[in-house]
Amino acid sequence: MEARLAKFTVKGFRNFKDSITIDFTDVRDYRFTPECITDGIITKMGIYGPNGSGKSNLGIALFNIVPYLTDFN
């Protein structure tokens, strides 16, 4: 059985003092690259922003939850 992450919220992790949420099901009328949507879930995305805005920390936060969602350590 394949697990999918539909929504991710992080708060109080590294530079995320306030809460930030990414909803991978919020595809609305997205039509640019249909290959990025699978079964109503965003499977590929780009994160951009200025230096020091938390892009890398967001990736680290996502990787930190992998052991809790899978058998992968």
N, CA, C and O of each residue as an XYZ file, in Angstrom:
292
protein
N       0.843     -1.181      0.000
C       0.000      0.000      0.000
C       0.887      1.243      0.000
O       1.836      1.343      0.778
N       0.571      2.168     -0.866
C       1.363      3.390     -0.991
C       0.724      4.510     -0.173
O      -0.466      4.792     -0.316
N       1.511      5.136      0.672
C       1.029      6.278      1.460
C       1.350      7.563      0.706
O       2.377      7.673      0.038
N       0.455      8.521      0.830
C       0.678      9.816      0.189
C       0.475     10.917      1.210
O      -0.458     10.875      2.012
N       1.338     11.880      1.173
C       1.235     13.040      2.046
C       0.342     14.066      1.353
O       0.684     14.569      0.283
N      -0.801     14.376      1.962
C      -1.749     15.303      1.342
C      -1.569     16.734      1.830
O      -1.791     17.680      1.074
N      -1.167     16.899      3.092
C      -1.013     18.242      3.653
C       0.118     18.195      4.674
O       0.254     17.228      5.424
N       0.920     19.243      4.690
C       2.066     19.296      5.599
C       2.098     20.665      6.265
O       2.070     21.693      5.589
N       2.157     20.671      7.591
C       2.260     21.915      8.355
C       3.491     21.846      9.232
O       3.747     20.826      9.872
N       4.251     22.922      9.266
C       5.433     22.995     10.124
C       5.384     24.309     10.905
O       5.019     25.356     10.371
N       5.762     24.225     12.180
C       5.805     25.403     13.049
C       6.855     25.149     14.135
O       6.931     24.054     14.692
N       7.643     26.151     14.421
C       8.642     26.037     15.475
C       9.821     25.155     15.101
O      10.505     24.641     15.986
N      10.075     24.969     13.825
C      11.201     24.170     13.344
C      12.172     25.091     12.640
O      11.825     25.727     11.644
N      13.370     25.164     13.147
C      14.409     26.041     12.609
C      13.896     27.467     12.452
O      13.588     28.104     13.459
N      13.789     27.998     11.236
C      13.367     29.398     11.094
C      11.850     29.548     10.898
O      11.387     30.633     10.548
N      11.068     28.482     11.119
C       9.614     28.557     10.986
C       8.987     28.849     12.347
O       8.449     27.952     12.996
N       9.061     30.099     12.770
C       8.438     30.498     14.028
C       6.924     30.374     13.916
O       6.262     29.823     14.796
N       6.388     30.897     12.813
C       4.953     30.815     12.558
C       4.649     29.567     11.742
O       5.544     28.981     11.133
N       3.414     29.174     11.734
C       2.966     27.988     11.012
C       2.936     28.234      9.502
O       2.497     29.288      9.041
N       3.409     27.246      8.745
C       3.303     27.270      7.287
C       2.727     25.923      6.866
O       3.147     24.878      7.363
N       1.762     25.954      5.945
C       1.110     24.730      5.478
C       1.218     24.629      3.965
O       1.024     25.611      3.248
N       1.531     23.424      3.489
C       1.507     23.121      2.065
C       0.427     22.063      1.876
O       0.497     20.983      2.463
N      -0.567     22.377      1.058
C      -1.649     21.438      0.763
C      -1.408     20.868     -0.624
O      -1.624     21.547     -1.628
N      -0.959     19.621     -0.677
C      -0.622     18.978     -1.946
C      -1.867     18.592     -2.753
O      -1.750     18.155     -3.898
N      -3.058     18.751     -2.162
C      -4.297     18.447     -2.890
C      -4.918     19.700     -3.492
O      -5.933     19.609     -4.183
N      -4.339     20.852     -3.248
C      -4.893     22.118     -3.744
C      -4.441     22.346     -5.182
O      -3.614     23.218     -5.449
N      -4.986     21.561     -6.102
C      -4.568     21.645     -7.503
C      -5.417     22.627     -8.303
O      -5.034     23.015     -9.406
N      -6.561     23.034     -7.764
C      -7.478     23.989     -8.411
C      -7.548     23.763     -9.920
O      -7.912     22.676    -10.369
N      -7.207     24.771    -10.692
C      -7.273     24.656    -12.154
C      -5.871     24.586    -12.759
O      -5.632     25.114    -13.845
N      -4.958     23.941    -12.062
C      -3.579     23.826    -12.523
C      -3.535     23.024    -13.826
O      -4.016     21.892    -13.883
N      -2.949     23.625    -14.879
C      -2.899     22.963    -16.187
C      -1.538     23.045    -16.869
O      -1.388     22.578    -17.998
N      -0.561     23.620    -16.216
C       0.718     23.861    -16.890
C       1.471     22.577    -17.223
O       1.895     22.390    -18.363
N       1.639     21.703    -16.254
C       2.344     20.455    -16.464
C       1.537     19.337    -15.809
O       1.731     19.047    -14.628
N       0.645     18.713    -16.556
C      -0.220     17.686    -15.965
C       0.545     16.521    -15.336
O       0.006     15.830    -14.472
N       1.790     16.294    -15.756
C       2.595     15.212    -15.190
C       2.933     15.453    -13.718
O       3.385     14.537    -13.030
N       2.720     16.670    -13.234
C       3.015     17.006    -11.833
C       1.862     16.650    -10.899
O       2.005     16.772     -9.683
N       0.729     16.217    -11.435
C      -0.442     15.865    -10.639
C      -0.735     14.382    -10.862
O      -0.864     13.941    -12.004
N      -0.838     13.614     -9.781
C      -1.189     12.201     -9.854
C      -2.304     11.927     -8.866
O      -2.138     12.141     -7.665
N      -3.432     11.460     -9.354
C      -4.589     11.138     -8.511
C      -4.966     12.297     -7.588
O      -5.282     12.086     -6.417
N      -4.932     13.516     -8.117
C      -5.340     14.683     -7.348
C      -4.338     15.172     -6.325
O      -4.673     16.003     -5.482
N      -3.109     14.671     -6.383
C      -2.040     15.073     -5.456
C      -0.891     15.660     -6.269
O      -0.480     15.087     -7.278
N      -0.376     16.802     -5.828
C       0.809     17.381     -6.470
C       2.001     16.505     -6.127
O       2.334     16.339     -4.954
N       2.648     15.942     -7.148
C       3.769     15.024     -6.923
C       5.121     15.649     -7.231
O       6.157     15.125     -6.822
N       5.116     16.760     -7.947
C       6.362     17.466     -8.260
C       6.086     18.951     -8.142
O       5.096     19.449     -8.678
N       6.959     19.659     -7.443
C       6.789     21.110     -7.319
C       8.141     21.760     -7.100
O       9.105     21.116     -6.686
N       8.186     23.021     -7.381
C       9.384     23.812     -7.125
C       9.103     24.804     -6.014
O       8.016     25.376     -5.944
N      10.062     25.005     -5.162
C       9.966     25.982     -4.077
C      11.002     27.061     -4.376
O      12.173     26.754     -4.602
N      10.582     28.307     -4.379
C      11.529     29.386     -4.658
C      11.321     30.519     -3.671
O      10.251     30.658     -3.080
N      12.346     31.315     -3.503
C      12.290     32.465     -2.616
C      13.684     33.003     -2.384
O      14.667     32.409     -2.827
N      13.776     34.126     -1.691
C      15.087     34.727     -1.445
C      15.931     33.883     -0.489
O      15.415     33.028      0.232
N      17.226     34.140     -0.500
C      18.119     33.457      0.439
C      17.651     33.687      1.865
O      17.235     34.789      2.224
N      17.722     32.642      2.671
C      17.365     32.745      4.081
C      15.874     32.707      4.348
O      15.445     32.985      5.468
N      15.067     32.366      3.341
C      13.615     32.364      3.546
C      13.068     31.024      4.033
O      11.892     30.929      4.386
N      13.912     29.985      4.057
C      13.482     28.703      4.617
C      13.276     27.582      3.621
O      12.704     26.552      3.976
N      13.721     27.745      2.392
C      13.540     26.695      1.388
C      14.216     25.394      1.815
O      13.588     24.336      1.789
N      15.457     25.458      2.197
C      16.179     24.253      2.620
C      15.594     23.679      3.906
O      15.484     22.461      4.046
N      15.222     24.540      4.838
C      14.637     24.065      6.093
C      13.300     23.371      5.862
O      12.959     22.437      6.588
N      12.544     23.807      4.871
C      11.300     23.132      4.526
C      11.595     21.721      4.032
O      10.922     20.770      4.427
N      12.592     21.584      3.175
C      13.001     20.261      2.700
C      13.463     19.363      3.835
O      13.120     18.181      3.870
N      14.233     19.907      4.756
C      14.709     19.130      5.906
C      13.534     18.701      6.775
O      13.510     17.571      7.262
N      12.560     19.582      6.979
C      11.377     19.239      7.774
C      10.600     18.098      7.113
O      10.125     17.193      7.798
N      10.470     18.139      5.791
C       9.783     17.055      5.086
C      10.540     15.740      5.227
O       9.934     14.695      5.464
N      11.856     15.787      5.081
C      12.659     14.567      5.234
C      12.604     14.031      6.661
O      12.689     12.820      6.864
N      12.466     14.900      7.644
C      12.420     14.464      9.039
C      11.183     13.639      9.372
O      11.204     12.877     10.338
N      10.107     13.769      8.603
C       8.905     12.992      8.909
C       8.869     11.642      8.201
O       8.006     10.818      8.502
N       9.784     11.399      7.270
C       9.782     10.150      6.499
C       9.773      8.905      7.409
O       8.986      7.993      7.155
N      10.606      8.831      8.448
C      10.582      7.618      9.276
C       9.234      7.388      9.979
O       8.909      6.251     10.320
N       8.462      8.433     10.194
C       7.171      8.291     10.869
C       6.073      7.835      9.913
O       5.049      7.307     10.347
N       6.280      8.033      8.629
C       5.259      7.688      7.641
C       5.550      6.397      6.881
O       4.657      5.826      6.255
N       6.793      5.943      6.937
C       7.200      4.767      6.146
C       8.061      3.850      6.989
O       8.352      4.136      8.151
N       8.461      2.751      6.389
C       9.415      1.833      7.006
C      10.845      2.210      6.671
O      11.781      1.534      7.099
N      11.027      3.297      5.900
C      12.347      3.739      5.468
C      13.001      4.554      6.566
O      12.438      5.559      7.001
N      14.179      4.147      7.025
C      14.915      4.877      8.075
C      16.125      5.560      7.484
O      16.872      6.223      8.204
